[in-house]
Structures are given as C-alpha cells and as structure tokens.
Amino acid sequence: MHMQRDVRHKVLLVELNEINWRVVDRLIAQRGEDFLPNFRRLRQQGAWAVQSAVERSPLLDPWITWVTLHTGVPPTVHGASVLEQSSESIAAPRLWHHVAEAGRRVGVFGSISAYPPPPLDGFVVPGPFAPSNATWPSRLEPVQAVNRRYTQVHNRTTQAPTLAENAATGLALLRMGLSLSTMAHVARQLVGERLGSAERWRRVLLQPRLNWDIFASLYRRERPDFATWHSNHAAHFMHHYWRAWDDGAFPVKSSPEERRGYGQAVPEGYRLCDELIGRAMAAIDDDTVLVVASSMGQQPYISERYREGKVIVRVRDIERLLAVVGRDGISEVVPTMVPQWNLRIADPARRAAVKALFENAWREQGGQREAGFVVQETEAILTLTPLGLTQAGGDWRYRFPGAPGDRPEGFPITELMAVDAPTVKQGMHHPDGLLAFFGRGVAAGQRLPDCSNLDVAPTLLALMDLAIPAVMPGRVLGVTERLERLGRARQADEGPALRAA
C-alpha cells in the first residue's frame, strides 16, 4: 500500500518532569494568559493532549514513567524500578537507541536512566543523579560534574564547592556555552541571598538555565536528528511548595509565613518552563518538531496519616548510618532524590542481610513504636528511604535489632537523621501529565485524544519516519496529516504492511 509521505522530521523532546495542564490552567486563571504565553502558543499553534502514565502506585514514579515513555513498552517489559538504574539493566531500547541504530545523530541531556552514556553519534549527558560524571564525549564531563555537585549540595549530601572550584568551573562552562545572562542570574541570586532580598529556593531556577545554555550550544553545533532535554525544577517546587501557592484542596491551610516564604515557587517554576519552551521554539528549524512532555503529573499531597503534611526525614551522615548495620560489602553509595539512597551490594547474602536490618529497624518515643525505613531491592541495588514523621519534634530514638553497631539505648534521631526541610511534603504524583507538539506540519490548535506514555515513542518514531517495533503497543497520535493516516491504518491492523512499505 503506497502512501504519500511528508517531510521526515527531526524531533526535539523537552522533558519538563511532572508538569500538567491543571496547574497551567490554574496559573492562567490567577494571573492571566500573558503569564504563560508559550504554553498558550503550544495550544493555539500546536497539537496537545492530556498524557497519562499507565503506571499506578507504587510504580508511579518518574524513573519508571519516563522509561516507559522512552521505550514505548510497559514496566513489565522494560524492568525499570529505581532512579538512575543502569541502562544496561533496562530490557528495552530507548528512543535514542532506535534513532542511533538508524544511522542518525542523537543528543541526550539529563534524561533519566541514560547512564552509562552510550557512545552514540552525538552527545549524552546523563541525569544529575547518575553515579559518576561520565558523559559522551568525555569533554562534556564538566557540566555533569556541576549538575551532580549542585544536586548533592542542594540535598545536603556533600559540601559546597570552594571559591577556587567555582571559578574553575565557571571558566570551563563559559567555553561550553554558558551565557552572560545566566551568569547574571547566578550573581543576582547569590548577592541577593547575602543581602536578604532573594529567597534561597530560587537557586533551583539556576540549574535549568545553565543546562539549557550548554544544551543549546551543543544543539546548534550538532543539529541532532533526535534530542532530549530534561528538567525537574517544577516537580521539585510542587512537591515542596504546592500548599504555599494554593491551599484550597488541603485540610490544613498554609500559614501566612509559609505563603510569604514559598508562595511564589510553583508559579516561578512554571514561568521558567514557559521561558524554556519559548527558547526551544526559537531553536528548532523548519524540519524539526518540538515535543513537550512530562510523563505524568502531580496533585496536592493529602494523607489521613499525615493530615498536616509529611515531615521529611533525611539521613544526616550516610557513613555514620551504614556503620550501624555494617559497611562490609557495600561497594557504592549514591544519593538520589531526597531522602533516598541507593546502596550497591553485589553479594546476594550480604544484600539480604542489610535489607533485613533496615526493614527490622524501628523508632519509638513515649511508648509509640513505628518502622523507620522502607527498602526496595532491584538487582544488586537497595534503595533506602527513611520514613517521614507526622509532626516535627519529639524525642524519637532509632533501634536496629541484630545490627553490629546497635546499642541498647538506641540512637536519638538527631544523631543519625535530620529534619530540616523548609516545609512539609505538599505535592504527590498523579498519572495525568501533558504532551504537546509544535512545528511545521503539526495540526495547529488541535486537542488530541487523551493518551498514555506508551503512545509517545511510536508517535515520535513515526514523525522521524522510522520503523515502529511490533512490541510497542501504543498508538500513533494524529499530529500531522501523515501520522493521522498512519494511526488510522494501525488501528485497522494495517500497520505492519505500512512499516514494511
């Protein structure tokens, strides 16, 4: 069967983790359409949809939903379950693998589970939670070193760099494309903090600006056929400051102090998303389709147990904690999203023993006893998560029955753990995110049918005129006239003949 083909597109996939149309619409209702002009432009001049994740709790996490989006197959097939799980243990090729195998150029910047970086024709900078600074090619390692160090300093898992380190880093990044505008943002933030005129949470807005500068320089120079760029800043703000911005859905309302301190975080996070979308629109050429995706969304964090919000408990010193259960056999210790840590233990027996020690650990105060940790095992990795508190304060003490470093009187919470997050947890994951397409040939102003993260990979492969593997169960969305025809044909079971044509 012969079908007329339109231009073979390139694709720029901008990954804005966990943003959703509900928050976009709420902000526009509060502040007017000019507050988010590029989101408006996406819907007026592009095609858009509510894209839901197929995952449900306890699998509704970005390190799973993004891999589903990138592979086009469900978690039962790809097998991702922990943050920055080695790509070698993911049992399905990602979009960048399909594109590279077709002999086309690829650029990956910050996408989840791109570690270790494969030696593709193009560039790969893994996400900031990767276990090392490795990039492809290696000349990009300075930006990854900054990302990992910044993330760990923000999460209080390492020390801030010295002035000399910052100077050397700044010089290296200038050579890689760091703009004077971003340097000015950094300077204003740091000076503002010293003068008391800039909130510390605004530091989170600096990292995506820096990363976009470096990515944009690479993108202009290499013009990959398929590229990704990822940011988690808006998701971070929703997790921590949703109630401070909009407390209408919460049983316990935000205090005046919380609103004054953090009420602008979520709006500013989305406004930066809008700015970055505008930059991406300006960066693409006539042969490229811009795709904006979030893989899933968020909603207000409401829990009967944590009625006033979950107080986040983090590990104060991971080596001190591991000394309690025994450090033997733990070859790698990697901080991920607060408050989690990944522990690599190759020996199955030792891994089972460490897992049991943390699962049997408990904390108590005033005769009340409860679990202290949750542990998830994925191949050789244990993901350790300290459980939150229903309220700050209290004389909690931790015990580790059977552990070599346990002691009869236990450990006061202040010795092993820290309770220093500026707010309680305020946002939680929700399946519904967003998806939008923008560029020449895209059906302007079209509301696409609601779709899932399984539908993205086949749609992007179709945009690039690449074969869609039979293992991908998702639909091809009718983003262009050709894809509309292809999608109808696939639904009528004519897809294999078309792919062979």
Order of alpha helices (4+ residues) and beta strands (2+ residues): beta-alpha-alpha-beta-alpha-alpha-alpha-beta-beta-alpha-alpha-alpha-alpha-beta-alpha-alpha-alpha-beta-beta-beta-alpha-beta-beta-alpha-beta-beta-beta-beta-beta-beta-alpha-beta-beta-beta-beta-beta-alpha-alpha-alpha
